[in-house]
Amino acid sequence: MTNRIVLDTTLCSGFGACVGAAPRLFRLDSDGRAVAVVDLTEDDDAHEAAASCPMGAITVIEERAA
């Protein structure tokens, strides 16, 4: 199953929990805000990153192939 990562940067406060949970999927930019490295992934760590975000800035939408 493919996961679509949706990141609301207006909610991000730069805690970096997403980077800790899924370093292959997230990084912090020069302003200290989270950036998704990819939009789509099969990596289940995307769900862990979303759950770890204290601001609720990350949503993961599961997409099924048509």
C-alpha positions, -999 to 999 in steps of 0.1 A, spaced: 0 0 0 12 35 -8 12 62 18 7 99 8 24 123 32 6 156 37 25 181 58 8 213 71 38 235 75 17 262 92 14 238 121 50 227 123 70 240 152 102 222 144 103 197 172 119 171 148 100 141 162 92 132 126 128 131 117 136 109 147 108 85 137 114 85 100 147 100 90 144 86 54 111 105 50 116 138 68 142 165 73 143 199 89 149 229 66 171 259 73 142 275 93 139 244 115 106 233 100 98 198 88 100 189 51 88 157 36 116 142 14 90 123 -6 52 127 -12 45 90 -17 61 61 1 55 25 10 75 30 42 52 24 73 75 48 93 53 75 78 25 65 102 50 66 131 61 100 122 26 113 120 18 98 154 49 114 169 42 149 158 31 169 188 15 196 166 -5 172 144 11 186 113 15 153 95 -13 133 79 -7 100 61 -33 89 36 -33 53 25 -38 49 -12 -46 17 -30 -36 10 -65 -65 12 -90 
